[in-house]
Amino acid sequence: MLLIDLARLTGGMLRFGPMPPLDGQWSAVGRIALDSRLVELGDLFWRLPGLPGQTACSPQHALFRGASGVVGPPES
């Protein structure tokens, strides 16, 4: 599955970190992290509001920790 496919399937929005994957939205999905505190370099952070441990700052925290991108609902 590609990053763009995952974003489309979930109705979410894909945002890339400062060092995005070389293939951009056409990169294959690797490891997915649901907790921004556990993100490792290159992971995809999946934002699911209401999940314990996720806050409004979780996407920024995940990108700071080296996530290649964030999938989640559009921000309000």
Phi, psi and omega in degrees: 000141179265159179303316181296324177297317180297316179298317180293317181298325182269355183069021183263187181237137181257127176236137180262152176281183182296335177240076184293162176301149183302324180270006178057226183291350179264013177281148177289145178287128176258233180286139178247130178248136177257350180239117184298337180287343182255005182294135174245162182309125177091352179294159171258126178266127180254111181273120177234094183306139179096347178287133179306137179091352178258135179234178178297335181270356184304316179300317180294320179297318179297316179295321178298324181280355175112013177299142178282339179186173181229132172248132179181175180292153177302145179285146180266000000 
